[in-house]
Amino acid sequence: MVDLAVSSMALAVYARTQQHPQAIIEASLTYQRLLGVAQERIVSGETISVDEQNLDAFLLAILLMGRYEGVMHRSNDIKSSGSFKSFQSWSHHDGAMAILKVWKGNPNRAPATKIIQQTRRGLIRSSLLRNLPLPQWILDGVCFGEDAKGYDNIFTRAVNLHHAMLSLQENDEDHTAQAADLVLELRKLEEALQDWVARFPSSWSYQRHTLTIVGPWPRKHFFSPVVLSYTELGYGVVWSPYFATSILINSVRWRVLKFSPLKRLVGSLYEQQQLECISQLSAMADELASTIPFVLGRIKVLDDSDSSSRQPSIKLNMKEEIKPHLASLAVWPLTIASSLEGINIRQQLWFRCELATLGRTLGASVLECAETSEWATL
């Protein structure tokens, strides 16, 4: 299965990025073969009794099938942002969820592999995008080899609280007490996120630079003349989801405060908390936007070992095309930032434009929808 999944995915990406009609046909034929093989194995019950190696193969193949659907997405597949939940790719996520549940329910299961970990992370992300609750069995990351106090636990809780907020919005009953509890949980979660980032080594910290380029701003890959640099690419890749997750937490808290009866009960305290959320949303969106040029390789840190200056120098790198592996690193933080309420519209439009641009780089047609009305608001 994996060889067919990789082949269909590779052909699809090549077809989209190179505008190659014959490759589209070959990708479609290979994918149809893959669907047939997957269906046969699922009907035969092979997924339930597979060993560790074959389980990884099943999960990898299914996730690649979901990626294939994202690459081959057509604009008329989703007629509005409200129908985003019906996107074809989600059926593959449901399949991966079912297989992972079987693995989790096996008392004799082997320790979680990297593919099992990545599958769970992907399913938690897709639950956020689909506004679905997380099943109870997937919440404990320790069973999947995750750190109980690490980022995974914080993000999982954030996704759960996001859905709790949506459930309150849909409830016509008096939910003052639930709203107050939710606001408190969100404040605690933001504190946990800050504690997590406070444990970063000092070598992971970033430097702030102001470009001397004349405006206008924003522009492609640069929201403003302010950019952040890191000593290693990996450090920027770790900070980006921190910024995005803080945006998620504060967006949810802002929305709870916005629609809940708390406004009439706590008065000035309510207004103070709303301003606090808006301020944090703006700050984190700025930091994320300022990190994107570095992650995409648009700026380079120079070796200033002979310089007396404490701050490293940078140079622009605008001539090279963005490498796909760098583009893929920025997709998820941009997806969060482009889809949440409470962010300044100017910032959000830039995030969406960047995401659509990276979609063209990666051949992921579904990401190109970020610039259209099809893009969902979470």
N, C-alpha and C positions, 0 to 999 in steps of 0.2 A: 504493500500500500504506500509506503513512504516514498518509494521511487516514483510512483505515478503522481503523488501529491507534489513532490519537488519539481517534477517535469512540467506539470500543468501550471504551477505557480511561476516557474521561470519563464515559460512561454508567454504567459499572460503579461508579466511585467515587461518582457521584451517587446511584445506586441504593442502595449500602451505607450511605452517610452519612445519606441522607434517608429510608431505608426505603421506597423507591418501587418496588413490584412491576412496574409497566409498564416502568420504565427497565431493570430486570433482563432483561426479555424483549427489549427493543430492543438492549441490550448483547450479549446472546447471539446474536441474529440477525446483528448487524454483525460480531461475532467469527467466526461461521461463514463469512460472506462473505470475511473477511480470510484465513482458513485456506485457502479455496479458491484465492484469488488467489496466495497465497504458494506453495502446492503447484504450481500451474501454472508459475510462474516458475522454481522450483527444478528441476522435471522438465525444463524446456526448456533448462536450463543457463545461464540468464540471469545468475545470480549470479557465474559464473566470468568472464564477459567484460564485466561492467559497468564504466563509468567511475567516477571518484572520487565524483561526486555521487550516482549511483545506488547505489554501495556503501554510502555513508552512509545512504541511505534504507532499504536492506535491513536494515542493522544496527539502525537506530533502530526500524523496524517490529518486528523480531524481539524486541528487548529490551522493547518495550511489550507484546508478546504475553505475555512472561514476567511482567510486572507485572500484566497482566490476570488471569492465573491466580492470582497472589497475592491479588488483591482478591476474586476469586470463589471462593476456596478454601472448601471445606466440611469440617467437622470429621471426617467419616467418610472423607475422602480419605486421611488418614493415621491408621492405627489405633494406631500406637505410635511412640515416638521412634526406634526401630530402622528403621522404614520411611520415615523422613524423606527418605532418598535417592531414593525413588520419586515424590516430589512432582512433579505434572504440569508445573510451570514449568521443571524442569530440561531437558526435551526442547528447549525453545527456546534455552536456554543452550548445549546441544550444537550446535544449528544455527548459532548465532553463532560458536562456536568453530571450526566447519568453514569458515565463510566467512572468518574472520580468518586462518586457516591458509593459505588460498588467496592472500589478499593478501600475507601474509608471504613466501610462496614465490615471488612474482613478482619477478624481478630488476629489472624496469622499473617497480616500484611508485612511486607518488607518496609524498611525506612523509605521515606519519600525521596524520590530522585529529583534531579534538577528539572526534568521535564514536568514532573508532577507539581513541583513548586511553581514553575512558570505558568502551567495550565491554571492553577488556582488563582494566581494573580490576574491572569487574563480574564477569568470568569468574574472576579470581583469588579474589575473595570467595566466589563460589559453589563453587569447588573446596575452599575451607576448610570451608564448611558441609556439603559432601558427603563430606568426608574423602577427596578424590581427589588423586593426584599431579599436579603441573603438568607439561604437556609441555615438552620442552626448548626448543622454538622460541619459547615465550612468555616465557621467563625474562629475556631481555635487554631491559630497558626502554628502553635507548638507541635501539633500532630503532623504538620506538614514541614517540619524542620525549620520554622521561622523563630526568630527571637521574640520572646513574650513582651519585651519592652522596646522593641525596634519599630522601624517605620511601618512594617507590614501591619502590625496591630493597630497603629494609629489610623492608617488609611482605611482599614476594614471598618473600624468604628465610625469613621467619618461617612463612609458609604451608608452604613446602617442608620445613622442619624439623619442623613439626607432623605432617606425613604420615610423615616418617622415624621419628618417635617411635612412631606407631601401627604402623608396619611392624615395629619392634623388639618391640613388645608381642605381636604375633601370631606371632613367631618363637620356636620352642621351643629353638633352639640357644643355645649360650653366646655372648652378645653383649656381653661386658664391654668389649672394645676399642671396639666401635661406640658403646656407651653413653657411654664416656669422651670419645670424639671429639665426640659430639652435645652433651654438656654444655659442652665447650670452645667449640664453635661458637655455642651459645646465649649464653654469657657474652660472646663477642666481638660478637654481634649486639646485646645489650643495651648494650654500650659504644658501638656505632655509633649506636644510637638516642639515647643521651645526648649524643653529639657533635652529632647533628643538631639536637636541641632547644637545645643550647648556642649555636648560631648564630642563634637568634631575636634580633631587635632588642629592646632593653630596653623599648620601647613596647608589646611584645606580652605583657609579664609580667602576672600577675594579682594581685589583692588579696584577702585573706582577711577575711571578716566573720563575726560571730556574731550571729544573730538573737535578739531578746529575747522571741520568742514562747514561751509555755509549752507543754511537750510534750503528749501523748506523741510520741515519734519512733520509727521513721520515719513519715512521712505522705505524702500524694499530692504528688509533685514535689519533696519535700524529704526526704532521707534523715536529715539531722541539722540542728541549728541553724547549722552552719558552711556558708557558701556562698562561692564564688569569683566575682569580677567582673572584667571585662575592659573596656578602653577602647573596643573595637569587637567586634561580634558575630563577625566573621571570625576574630579571635584566639582566641576560645573554641572556634570550629569547628576550628581547627588543633590546639589543645591536646587536644581530646577524643580524636581518633584516636591521639595520642601515649600518653595514659593507657591506652587500650584495647589498643594494640599491646604496651606494656610488660606488661600483664596477660597477653596471649597468650604472649609469650616466657617469662615466669616461670612460667606454668602448665605449659607444655611441659617446662621444665627441672625443675620440681618433680615432674612425673610420671615423667620419666626417672630421677631420683634415687630415686623411690619404688619403682619396680618392678625396677630394674636390680640386677645383682650387685655394684655399686659399694659398697653398704652394708657388706658384710662385708670389703671390701678397704681402704677408706679411713677407716672408723671415725668419729672425731670430726670429721674434715673433711667427711664426708658430712652429719653432723648440722648442722654450721655452714652448709653450702650450702642445706640444706632450710629452716633457719630464715631464711636470707637471702631465699629465694624467697617464703616465707610473709609475711615482713615487707613485701617489695616489692609483693606481690599486695594486701595489705590497704591499704597506702598509696596505691597507684594506684587501687584501687577507691573509696577515700574521695575522692580528688581528682576522679575522674570523676563520682561522685555529687554532689559539691559544685559541679560545673560545670553540671550539667543544668538547675538552675533558671534560670541566666543564659541558656543557649542557648534555652530554651523561653519566654523573655520573662517569667518569673515575678518577676524582680527587675530594677529599672532603676537605672542609675547616674545620680546627680544631678549637675548642673553646679555644682561648688563652687569656681568660679574666684575668688570673693571670700573664700573661707575660708582660714584659715591652716593648716588641717589638711592633711597630706600624703596621707592616705588619703581617697578619695572616699566620699561617703555614698551609700546605696542606699535604695530604697523598694520595698515589695512591690507586685506587680501581679497580684492574684489574681482580679479580677472579669472581666477579658477572657478569652474562650475562646482556647485555644492556636491560633495560626495554622498551617495545614498546612505551609507552607514551613519554619517553625521546627521543627515535629515531625519532618519528614523529615531535618533535620540531625542529630538525636540518635539516629536509628534504628540506624545501623550500629555506633557505639560501644556502644550498649546491647545489640545483638545479640551482639557478642563477649563482653561482660561477663556476660551472662545464660546463656552456653552453656558456659563453661569450668570445669574442675575446679580445686580449690585455693582458690577464693574462699569467704570466710565465708558460710554459708548465709543469714544475715540480710541481708547485702548482696545476694546473688544473687536472693533472693526479691523484694527491692525493685526490682532491675533488671528482672526479669521482669514485675512488676506495671506498671512504667512503660512498658515496651515494649508490653504489651497495651493500655494506655490510649492510647498514641500510634497503635496500630493502629486503634482505633475512631475516632480523630480523622481518620486518613488514609483510612479505609474499606478498609484492608488486612487482610482476614480472617485471613490466615496469621499475622500478627503477634499476633493475639489468642490464638493457641495458646500463647504464651509462659507463660500462667498455668496451662496444663494439662500432663498427663503426655505429651502429644504432642511437646513441645518437646525438641529433640535436645540431647545433651551431646556436644561436639566432642572 
